[in-house]
Amino acid sequence: MAQLQATTIHASGSVRLGRTPDTSHTGLMWYDSGSAKLHFTKCILVPGTPGTPGGSGTWSSAGSVPVGRYNLAGAGVQNAGLVTGGRQYPTTPWDLSCTDEYNGTSYSAGGALNRARNGLAGTGTQNSALVFGGSPNGTCTEEYNGSTWSFGGTVPRTTVGKPGLAGTQNAAVGFAGTTNAGGTSTDEYNGTSWTSANAMSGYNKWYVGYAGTSQNAALSFGGSICGNIAPYYTCQTEEYNGTTWSSGGNMNVLRSGMGGSGEVNSALAFGGFYPGNQTNSQRSSETYNGTSWANTSNLPATRRCIDGFGTQNAAVASGGKSWPSNINASSTYEYNAGPATPGTPDSYIMGSGSISI
């Protein structure tokens, strides 16, 4: 048998990366007698890393609303938002017109609504907000420029009981919030006037939760069924695409009068009211991923007829009523959760080289 002795080995080669393996010449080795080199190819798998879902957020106390109230409306993001209107019964006047702007730490006074009311809905930003509906003045729309409110187009129906609103000041969609048959009504706003759109597909309802910053992507969830009709409350979710409504995944906790924030595919619901389960329904929070709801951290205290603003991962919950003390709350809570992180796919290292012998 021949024995290789006193051999000097010189190696050279190249490496390239890819998402799919090159198997045409993988794992080959051959000897070239002309060049006295041993040639080889190799494909090595580099496993990808899995993504992580958004973390379950936590609630923490923040600056108090100057006037404790419920059935108010909110707009904006966590560090630049506002709350306006609402009711402070039994303190008079019952219905409020005040606006309070939030900077992520504390509130300061903004311009007052032209029409004091409660049970209204809001959307937009701190400097370009929109509210509509409420009681009294259920056909009233107002627009905010960061300083003062001015009247917008008249709503074609009377929305007295916490309707939903999504979009911007110049392109919004309002829905539900009307007693009896009007509880499935949908209307679109163009910055000047309202026009009727396709009705919702579920129950006639009011005191719904809502989310969405686009007229073409709105979310409605939960609510009270109009007309005192059993089952009285609903956990239905409906999604609007700018033309029609479709059913989404049901909420885990049956309730109405809850707050909401975020988008169709990344929403947060918090607080609310259901007589058969008051403590749980008024503290519960859930996140929505466009398909299903998942429970997340509870509010620090029971709150119904609450509202807020922000995103799914950075939200503000303001005001509301407590239970069982039934106090008009001035508390503010902030919700913060880590965002989801994308994973990396598998990759491959394809190499080739030669060894001089």
C-alpha positions as CSV (number, residue, x, y, z in Angstrom):
1,M,0.0,0.0,0.0
2,A,1.3,3.4,-0.9
3,Q,1.9,6.0,1.8
4,L,1.7,9.7,1.4
5,Q,4.7,11.4,3.0
6,A,6.1,14.9,3.4
7,T,3.1,16.4,1.5
8,T,2.4,20.2,1.6
9,I,-1.3,21.1,1.3
10,H,-2.5,24.4,-0.1
11,A,-6.2,25.2,0.0
12,S,-8.2,27.7,-2.0
13,G,-11.9,28.2,-2.8
14,S,-15.0,30.4,-2.8
15,V,-18.2,30.6,-0.7
16,R,-21.6,32.1,-1.6
17,L,-24.9,32.4,0.3
18,G,-28.4,31.5,-0.8
19,R,-31.9,30.8,0.5
20,T,-32.2,27.6,-1.4
21,P,-29.6,24.8,-1.6
22,D,-27.6,24.1,-4.7
23,T,-27.7,20.3,-4.9
24,S,-26.5,20.0,-8.4
25,H,-22.9,19.4,-7.4
26,T,-23.2,19.2,-3.6
27,G,-20.8,16.9,-1.8
28,L,-18.5,16.0,-4.7
29,M,-14.8,15.4,-4.4
30,W,-12.4,14.5,-7.2
31,Y,-8.7,14.5,-8.0
32,D,-7.2,16.3,-11.0
33,S,-3.9,14.6,-11.9
34,G,-3.0,17.3,-14.4
35,S,-3.0,20.0,-11.7
36,A,-2.3,17.6,-8.8
37,K,-5.3,19.1,-6.9
38,L,-8.1,17.6,-4.9
39,H,-11.3,19.5,-5.8
40,F,-14.5,19.5,-3.6
41,T,-17.9,21.2,-3.2
42,K,-20.1,21.5,-0.1
43,C,-23.5,22.9,0.8
44,I,-24.1,23.7,4.5
45,L,-27.5,24.5,6.1
46,V,-27.6,27.5,8.4
47,P,-31.0,27.2,10.3
48,G,-33.2,30.3,10.6
49,T,-34.4,31.8,13.8
50,P,-38.2,31.8,14.8
51,G,-40.0,35.1,15.2
52,T,-41.5,36.2,18.5
53,P,-45.1,37.3,18.9
54,G,-45.8,40.7,20.5
55,G,-45.5,40.4,24.3
56,S,-48.5,40.6,26.6
57,G,-48.6,44.2,27.7
58,T,-49.0,45.7,31.1
59,W,-51.1,48.6,32.4
60,S,-49.6,51.3,34.6
61,S,-51.1,54.4,36.2
62,A,-50.5,57.8,34.5
63,G,-51.7,61.4,34.9
64,S,-55.3,62.0,35.9
65,V,-58.0,63.5,33.7
66,P,-58.8,66.9,35.1
67,V,-62.5,66.2,35.3
68,G,-63.7,62.6,36.2
69,R,-66.3,61.5,33.6
70,Y,-67.6,58.6,31.5
71,N,-69.0,58.1,28.0
72,L,-66.2,60.4,26.7
73,A,-64.4,60.2,23.3
74,G,-60.7,59.9,22.6
75,A,-58.3,60.4,19.6
76,G,-54.6,60.4,18.9
77,V,-51.6,58.3,20.0
78,Q,-50.2,57.6,23.5
79,N,-47.9,60.6,23.7
80,A,-50.1,63.0,21.8
81,G,-53.8,62.4,22.3
82,L,-57.0,63.9,23.6
83,V,-60.3,63.2,25.4
84,T,-63.4,65.3,25.0
85,G,-67.0,65.4,26.1
86,G,-68.6,62.9,28.4
87,R,-70.9,62.9,31.4
88,Q,-70.3,63.6,35.1
89,Y,-73.7,62.7,36.6
90,P,-74.9,63.4,39.3
91,T,-72.6,66.5,39.3
92,T,-74.0,69.3,37.2
93,P,-73.8,70.1,34.4
94,W,-74.3,66.4,33.5
95,D,-72.9,66.6,30.0
96,L,-69.5,68.2,29.3
97,S,-67.9,70.1,26.5
98,C,-64.3,70.2,27.8
99,T,-61.3,68.8,25.9
100,D,-58.1,67.7,27.6
101,E,-54.9,67.1,25.6
102,Y,-52.5,64.4,26.8
103,N,-48.7,64.5,26.1
104,G,-47.8,61.1,27.5
105,T,-47.5,62.3,31.0
106,S,-50.2,64.8,31.9
107,Y,-53.3,66.6,30.5
108,S,-53.7,70.3,29.6
109,A,-56.9,72.1,28.7
110,G,-57.8,72.3,25.0
111,G,-60.6,74.0,23.2
112,A,-64.2,73.2,24.3
113,L,-66.7,71.4,22.1
114,N,-69.5,73.6,20.7
115,R,-72.1,71.1,21.9
116,A,-71.7,69.4,25.3
117,R,-72.6,65.8,25.0
118,N,-71.8,62.2,26.2
119,G,-71.7,58.9,24.3
120,L,-69.9,60.4,21.3
121,A,-67.2,58.8,19.3
122,G,-63.8,60.1,18.2
123,T,-60.9,59.4,15.8
124,G,-58.0,61.2,14.2
125,T,-55.0,62.9,15.8
126,Q,-54.5,65.5,18.6
127,N,-54.3,68.3,16.0
128,S,-56.8,66.9,13.5
129,A,-59.6,65.1,15.4
130,L,-63.2,64.3,14.5
131,V,-66.1,63.5,16.8
132,F,-69.7,62.7,16.0
133,G,-73.0,61.6,17.7
134,G,-73.7,61.4,21.4
135,S,-76.6,62.6,23.6
136,P,-78.0,65.2,23.2
137,N,-77.1,66.6,19.8
138,G,-76.9,63.1,18.2
139,T,-76.6,64.4,14.7
140,C,-73.7,66.8,15.4
141,T,-70.2,66.5,14.0
142,E,-67.3,68.6,15.1
143,E,-63.7,68.9,13.8
144,Y,-60.7,69.9,15.9
145,N,-57.5,71.7,14.7
146,G,-55.5,71.4,17.8
147,S,-57.0,74.6,19.3
148,T,-60.7,75.0,18.5
149,W,-63.6,72.9,17.4
150,S,-65.8,73.8,14.4
151,F,-69.0,72.2,13.1
152,G,-68.8,69.6,10.4
153,G,-71.6,68.0,8.3
154,T,-74.8,66.8,9.9
155,V,-75.1,63.1,10.5
156,P,-78.0,61.6,8.6
157,R,-79.2,59.7,11.7
158,T,-79.3,60.3,15.4
159,T,-76.5,58.4,17.1
160,V,-77.1,58.7,20.8
161,G,-75.3,55.7,22.4
162,K,-71.6,55.4,21.8
163,P,-71.3,54.7,18.1
164,G,-68.1,53.6,16.4
165,L,-65.8,55.9,14.4
166,A,-62.7,55.1,12.4
167,G,-60.5,57.0,10.0
168,T,-59.3,60.6,9.7
169,Q,-60.9,64.0,9.9
170,N,-61.4,64.1,6.2
171,A,-62.1,60.4,5.5
172,A,-64.0,58.6,8.2
173,V,-66.7,55.9,8.7
174,G,-69.2,56.0,11.5
175,F,-71.4,53.0,12.5
176,A,-73.8,51.6,15.1
177,G,-74.8,53.7,18.1
178,T,-78.5,54.1,17.2
179,T,-81.5,52.5,19.0
180,N,-83.6,49.8,17.3
181,A,-83.1,49.2,13.6
182,G,-80.6,52.0,13.2
183,G,-78.0,50.1,15.2
184,T,-76.5,48.6,12.0
185,S,-76.3,51.9,10.1
186,T,-73.0,52.9,8.5
187,D,-72.1,56.4,7.2
188,E,-69.0,57.7,5.5
189,Y,-67.6,61.2,6.0
190,N,-65.5,63.1,3.4
191,G,-64.5,66.1,5.6
192,T,-67.7,68.0,4.6
193,S,-70.7,65.7,4.5
194,W,-72.0,62.3,5.4
195,T,-73.3,59.6,3.0
196,S,-75.0,56.3,3.8
197,A,-73.0,53.1,3.2
198,N,-73.7,49.4,3.5
199,A,-75.2,48.4,6.8
200,M,-73.4,46.1,9.3
201,S,-74.2,42.4,9.2
202,G,-74.7,41.6,12.9
203,Y,-77.0,42.8,15.7
204,N,-78.5,46.3,16.0
205,K,-76.2,47.6,18.6
206,W,-74.8,50.6,20.5
207,Y,-72.0,51.2,23.1
208,V,-69.6,49.3,20.8
209,G,-65.9,49.2,20.9
210,Y,-64.1,50.4,17.8
211,A,-60.7,50.8,16.2
212,G,-59.1,51.8,12.9
213,T,-57.4,54.9,11.4
214,S,-58.7,54.4,7.9
215,Q,-62.1,54.8,6.4
216,N,-61.4,51.6,4.5
217,A,-60.4,49.5,7.5
218,A,-62.6,49.8,10.5
219,L,-63.3,47.4,13.4
220,S,-66.4,47.1,15.6
221,F,-66.5,44.8,18.6
222,G,-68.9,44.0,21.4
223,G,-71.8,46.2,22.4
224,S,-75.4,46.2,23.7
225,I,-78.1,44.9,21.5
226,C,-80.7,47.6,20.8
227,G,-84.4,47.2,21.7
228,N,-83.8,45.1,24.9
229,I,-83.6,42.0,22.8
230,A,-82.0,38.8,24.2
231,P,-79.1,38.0,24.5
232,Y,-78.9,41.8,25.3
233,Y,-75.1,41.9,24.9
234,T,-72.8,40.7,22.1
235,C,-69.2,39.6,21.6
236,Q,-69.4,39.9,17.8
237,T,-66.6,41.4,15.9
238,E,-67.2,43.0,12.5
239,E,-64.6,44.4,10.0
240,Y,-65.3,47.0,7.3
241,N,-63.2,47.2,4.1
242,G,-64.6,50.5,2.7
243,T,-67.5,48.8,1.1
244,T,-68.9,45.9,3.1
245,W,-68.8,44.4,6.6
246,S,-67.7,40.9,7.4
247,S,-67.6,38.8,10.5
248,G,-64.4,38.5,12.6
249,G,-63.6,36.4,15.6
250,N,-65.8,36.7,18.7
251,M,-64.4,38.4,21.8
252,N,-63.6,36.2,24.7
253,V,-65.5,38.4,27.2
254,L,-69.0,39.4,26.6
255,R,-69.5,43.2,27.2
256,S,-70.4,46.7,26.0
257,G,-69.2,50.2,26.8
258,M,-65.5,49.3,26.4
259,G,-62.6,51.3,25.0
260,G,-60.6,50.4,22.0
261,S,-57.4,51.4,20.1
262,G,-55.3,50.2,17.2
263,E,-56.2,48.9,13.7
264,V,-58.3,46.1,12.2
265,N,-55.4,43.6,12.3
266,S,-53.9,44.8,15.6
267,A,-56.5,46.1,18.0
268,L,-56.9,46.4,21.8
269,A,-60.1,46.3,23.8
270,F,-60.3,47.2,27.5
271,G,-62.9,47.6,30.2
272,G,-66.6,47.5,29.6
273,F,-69.8,46.1,31.3
274,Y,-71.7,42.9,31.5
275,P,-74.1,42.4,34.4
276,G,-73.4,38.7,34.8
277,N,-69.7,39.1,35.2
278,Q,-69.0,42.7,36.3
279,T,-65.6,42.4,37.8
280,N,-64.1,40.4,35.0
281,S,-65.8,42.3,32.2
282,Q,-64.9,45.8,33.6
283,R,-61.2,44.9,34.0
284,S,-60.6,42.6,31.0
285,S,-58.3,43.5,28.1
286,E,-58.0,41.6,24.8
287,T,-55.9,41.9,21.7
288,Y,-57.0,41.2,18.2
289,N,-54.8,40.0,15.3
290,G,-57.4,40.2,12.5
291,T,-58.7,36.7,13.2
292,S,-59.1,36.0,16.9
293,W,-59.0,37.7,20.3
294,A,-56.5,36.8,23.0
295,N,-56.7,37.8,26.7
296,T,-54.0,40.1,28.0
297,S,-53.3,42.0,31.2
298,N,-56.3,43.3,33.1
299,L,-56.9,47.0,33.8
300,P,-55.8,47.9,37.4
301,A,-59.4,48.8,38.3
302,T,-62.9,48.2,37.1
303,R,-64.0,50.6,34.4
304,R,-67.1,50.8,32.1
305,C,-68.2,53.5,29.6
306,I,-64.5,54.1,29.2
307,D,-62.6,55.4,26.2
308,G,-59.0,56.0,25.1
309,F,-56.7,56.2,22.1
310,G,-53.4,54.9,20.7
311,T,-52.2,51.6,19.2
312,Q,-52.4,48.0,20.2
313,N,-49.0,48.1,21.8
314,A,-49.1,51.7,23.2
315,A,-52.6,52.7,24.4
316,V,-54.2,55.1,26.8
317,A,-57.4,54.3,28.8
318,S,-59.2,57.4,30.3
319,G,-62.1,58.0,32.6
320,G,-65.1,55.7,32.8
321,K,-67.2,54.6,35.8
322,S,-65.9,52.3,38.6
323,W,-67.8,49.4,40.1
324,P,-69.2,48.8,42.6
325,S,-68.5,52.4,43.9
326,N,-70.0,53.9,40.7
327,I,-67.6,56.8,40.8
328,N,-66.9,59.0,37.8
329,A,-63.2,58.0,37.3
330,S,-60.5,60.5,36.5
331,S,-57.8,57.9,36.3
332,T,-55.6,57.3,33.2
333,Y,-53.8,54.0,32.5
334,E,-51.2,53.4,29.9
335,Y,-50.8,50.0,28.1
336,N,-47.4,49.0,26.8
337,A,-46.4,45.8,25.0
338,G,-43.3,44.7,23.2
339,P,-43.8,44.5,19.4
340,A,-43.6,41.3,17.4
341,T,-40.2,40.5,15.9
342,P,-39.8,38.8,12.5
343,G,-37.9,35.5,12.2
344,T,-35.2,34.7,9.7
345,P,-35.5,31.9,7.1
346,D,-33.1,29.1,6.7
347,S,-30.1,29.9,4.5
348,Y,-27.4,27.8,2.9
349,I,-23.6,28.3,2.4
350,M,-22.5,26.8,-0.9
351,G,-18.7,26.4,-1.1
352,S,-16.2,25.0,-3.5
353,G,-12.4,24.8,-3.4
354,S,-9.3,22.8,-4.1
355,I,-6.4,21.3,-2.2
356,S,-2.9,21.2,-3.8
357,I,-1.1,18.0,-2.9
